[in-house]
Amino acid sequence: MSRYRISEHKDEIITHIIKNLIWLFVASIVSVLCTICTMLYKLIISGNVDYYIIILTAISVLFSLCTFIFSYICKRGKANTEEALPIPNFRIKKVECELLFEDRKNLVSSVTYEMIANKDDIEYFEKELMWTGKGYSGTVLKETNGDYQFEIDDSNDAMHKYRIKFRNQIKCQDVIKFTLET
């Protein structure tokens, strides 16, 4: 019996939600257009031409305004995603954390990352860890699935910035896996 894991299907779930939101928007627009067409038809039949021209003009202006706003947002969105929001280097597939209490004074924290490269030639993975307990004894790289080098910026603060450097060339879709122990 296999278990359903949401994390393995998150892309499908997100696509399904977006698809339903788009169809909701389209259905709403269609119903509004049908209501407007029905109203215009009744005005034409009744011979009330003044209202007909006013409503038609309002619809034209509204449609032009919506088209302008939509095209402006699309152009802005492309510029922003290219400049301000670059594609992340990795897609995190799994993070496993473990906290082992050897005794009251000795704690060991381990974190295992499994991720997939989103592009070629990534040189490093950089992150921060926070140690709020007393007596930070350092962090070491325990297990890897490649030739990685570990560097940490040890300070007296609770935040410690570290970097995993990849000694071999990383290609798009490569799986990177490593375990850190603090």
VODO-707430 format. One record per residue (C-alpha): z, x, y; chain; residue number from 0. Coordinates in Angstrom, 2 decimals. Example, Ala and Ser with C-alpha at 12.3 -4.5 7.8 and 13.67 -1.06 7.14 Angstrom:
! VODO-707430
{pt {7.80,12.30,-4.50},A,0}
{pt {7.14,13.67,-1.06},A,1}
! end
This chain:
! VODO-707430
{pt {0.00,0.00,0.00},A,0}
{pt {-1.05,1.53,3.34},A,1}
{pt {0.89,1.10,6.55},A,2}
{pt {-0.72,0.01,9.79},A,3}
{pt {-0.15,2.63,12.46},A,4}
{pt {-0.79,1.46,16.00},A,5}
{pt {-1.27,5.03,17.25},A,6}
{pt {-4.31,5.43,15.00},A,7}
{pt {-5.93,2.30,16.47},A,8}
{pt {-5.00,2.60,20.14},A,9}
{pt {-8.60,3.21,21.28},A,10}
{pt {-9.73,0.04,19.51},A,11}
{pt {-6.85,-1.94,21.02},A,12}
{pt {-7.59,-0.72,24.55},A,13}
{pt {-11.31,-1.49,24.12},A,14}
{pt {-10.47,-5.00,22.89},A,15}
{pt {-8.21,-5.68,25.88},A,16}
{pt {-10.82,-4.44,28.38},A,17}
{pt {-13.55,-6.48,26.69},A,18}
{pt {-11.42,-9.64,26.91},A,19}
{pt {-10.61,-9.01,30.58},A,20}
{pt {-14.31,-8.62,31.39},A,21}
{pt {-15.15,-11.86,29.58},A,22}
{pt {-12.31,-13.62,31.41},A,23}
{pt {-13.82,-12.51,34.72},A,24}
{pt {-17.34,-13.58,33.69},A,25}
{pt {-16.10,-16.98,32.49},A,26}
{pt {-14.24,-17.51,35.76},A,27}
{pt {-17.33,-16.67,37.82},A,28}
{pt {-19.48,-19.03,35.74},A,29}
{pt {-17.06,-21.93,36.22},A,30}
{pt {-16.89,-21.31,39.99},A,31}
{pt {-20.70,-21.19,40.20},A,32}
{pt {-20.99,-24.43,38.21},A,33}
{pt {-18.54,-26.14,40.57},A,34}
{pt {-20.48,-24.91,43.63},A,35}
{pt {-23.81,-26.03,42.13},A,36}
{pt {-22.39,-29.48,41.37},A,37}
{pt {-21.03,-29.78,44.90},A,38}
{pt {-24.38,-28.71,46.40},A,39}
{pt {-26.24,-31.19,44.21},A,40}
{pt {-23.99,-34.03,45.42},A,41}
{pt {-24.52,-32.99,49.05},A,42}
{pt {-28.29,-32.89,48.64},A,43}
{pt {-28.34,-36.32,46.95},A,44}
{pt {-26.16,-37.81,49.71},A,45}
{pt {-28.53,-36.46,52.36},A,46}
{pt {-25.78,-34.60,54.21},A,47}
{pt {-27.96,-31.60,55.13},A,48}
{pt {-25.58,-30.07,57.69},A,49}
{pt {-22.88,-29.46,55.09},A,50}
{pt {-25.51,-28.19,52.65},A,51}
{pt {-26.65,-25.46,55.07},A,52}
{pt {-23.08,-24.45,55.93},A,53}
{pt {-22.04,-24.16,52.26},A,54}
{pt {-25.21,-22.27,51.33},A,55}
{pt {-24.63,-19.82,54.20},A,56}
{pt {-20.99,-19.34,53.18},A,57}
{pt {-22.01,-18.69,49.57},A,58}
{pt {-24.63,-16.14,50.68},A,59}
{pt {-22.15,-14.27,52.86},A,60}
{pt {-19.50,-14.34,50.12},A,61}
{pt {-21.96,-13.08,47.50},A,62}
{pt {-23.18,-10.28,49.81},A,63}
{pt {-19.61,-9.26,50.59},A,64}
{pt {-18.63,-9.19,46.89},A,65}
{pt {-21.72,-7.10,46.04},A,66}
{pt {-20.94,-4.64,48.84},A,67}
{pt {-17.27,-4.29,47.80},A,68}
{pt {-18.16,-3.89,44.11},A,69}
{pt {-20.77,-1.17,44.82},A,70}
{pt {-18.35,0.62,47.18},A,71}
{pt {-15.57,0.62,44.55},A,72}
{pt {-17.95,1.89,41.86},A,73}
{pt {-19.15,4.76,44.07},A,74}
{pt {-15.59,5.64,45.11},A,75}
{pt {-14.37,5.50,41.52},A,76}
{pt {-16.97,8.02,40.36},A,77}
{pt {-16.16,10.44,43.16},A,78}
{pt {-12.42,10.19,42.54},A,79}
{pt {-12.62,10.67,38.79},A,80}
{pt {-14.79,13.77,39.17},A,81}
{pt {-12.64,15.42,41.82},A,82}
{pt {-9.06,14.19,41.66},A,83}
{pt {-8.65,13.13,38.02},A,84}
{pt {-10.24,15.68,35.69},A,85}
{pt {-10.49,14.87,32.00},A,86}
{pt {-7.29,16.03,30.31},A,87}
{pt {-7.76,19.07,28.13},A,88}
{pt {-6.07,17.48,25.12},A,89}
{pt {-5.55,14.16,23.43},A,90}
{pt {-2.05,14.15,22.01},A,91}
{pt {-2.26,12.79,18.49},A,92}
{pt {1.36,13.18,17.43},A,93}
{pt {4.64,14.55,18.78},A,94}
{pt {7.59,14.91,16.44},A,95}
{pt {11.02,15.76,17.81},A,96}
{pt {14.14,16.70,15.90},A,97}
{pt {17.64,17.50,17.09},A,98}
{pt {19.85,19.26,14.56},A,99}
{pt {23.61,19.50,15.13},A,100}
{pt {24.72,22.56,13.15},A,101}
{pt {28.19,22.16,14.63},A,102}
{pt {29.72,21.10,17.97},A,103}
{pt {28.47,24.19,19.78},A,104}
{pt {25.20,24.95,18.01},A,105}
{pt {22.29,22.57,18.55},A,106}
{pt {18.71,23.20,17.52},A,107}
{pt {15.89,21.16,19.03},A,108}
{pt {12.40,21.33,17.56},A,109}
{pt {9.21,19.74,18.86},A,110}
{pt {5.94,19.67,16.94},A,111}
{pt {2.72,18.92,18.80},A,112}
{pt {-0.51,17.87,17.13},A,113}
{pt {-3.39,17.42,19.55},A,114}
{pt {-7.16,17.47,19.76},A,115}
{pt {-9.12,19.51,22.31},A,116}
{pt {-11.25,17.40,24.65},A,117}
{pt {-13.48,20.26,25.76},A,118}
{pt {-14.57,23.80,24.89},A,119}
{pt {-12.95,27.07,25.96},A,120}
{pt {-9.43,25.87,26.75},A,121}
{pt {-7.28,28.92,27.33},A,122}
{pt {-3.76,27.48,27.20},A,123}
{pt {-1.45,24.47,26.94},A,124}
{pt {1.27,24.34,29.58},A,125}
{pt {4.35,22.16,29.77},A,126}
{pt {7.98,22.11,30.83},A,127}
{pt {11.08,21.57,28.75},A,128}
{pt {14.47,20.56,30.00},A,129}
{pt {17.67,21.87,28.44},A,130}
{pt {20.71,20.14,29.88},A,131}
{pt {23.26,21.48,27.44},A,132}
{pt {25.41,24.54,27.97},A,133}
{pt {24.23,27.93,26.82},A,134}
{pt {20.44,27.85,26.66},A,135}
{pt {19.56,30.45,24.02},A,136}
{pt {15.80,30.40,24.46},A,137}
{pt {12.77,28.84,22.85},A,138}
{pt {10.51,30.33,20.19},A,139}
{pt {7.18,29.40,18.65},A,140}
{pt {7.88,28.69,14.97},A,141}
{pt {4.77,27.32,13.25},A,142}
{pt {1.13,27.20,14.33},A,143}
{pt {-2.23,26.37,12.82},A,144}
{pt {-3.94,29.16,14.78},A,145}
{pt {-3.44,32.44,16.61},A,146}
{pt {-1.28,31.36,19.56},A,147}
{pt {0.89,33.34,21.96},A,148}
{pt {4.04,31.82,23.48},A,149}
{pt {5.20,32.59,27.03},A,150}
{pt {8.16,31.02,28.81},A,151}
{pt {9.41,31.26,32.36},A,152}
{pt {13.15,31.42,31.67},A,153}
{pt {15.28,30.56,34.62},A,154}
{pt {18.88,29.56,35.14},A,155}
{pt {17.82,26.00,35.85},A,156}
{pt {17.54,23.24,33.29},A,157}
{pt {13.72,23.25,33.57},A,158}
{pt {11.81,25.92,31.66},A,159}
{pt {8.04,26.14,32.05},A,160}
{pt {6.19,27.41,29.01},A,161}
{pt {2.61,28.18,28.06},A,162}
{pt {0.91,28.38,24.67},A,163}
{pt {-2.07,30.74,25.01},A,164}
{pt {-4.91,30.43,22.51},A,165}
{pt {-6.10,33.86,21.40},A,166}
{pt {-9.14,32.43,19.61},A,167}
{pt {-11.78,30.31,21.29},A,168}
{pt {-10.99,26.58,21.23},A,169}
{pt {-13.87,24.14,20.76},A,170}
{pt {-14.01,20.43,21.55},A,171}
{pt {-12.42,18.35,18.75},A,172}
{pt {-10.43,21.33,17.37},A,173}
{pt {-6.97,20.34,16.14},A,174}
{pt {-4.14,22.34,17.70},A,175}
{pt {-0.72,22.17,16.07},A,176}
{pt {2.44,24.11,16.81},A,177}
{pt {6.23,23.81,16.62},A,178}
{pt {8.69,25.00,19.25},A,179}
{pt {12.35,25.54,18.49},A,180}
{pt {15.06,25.68,21.15},A,181}
! end
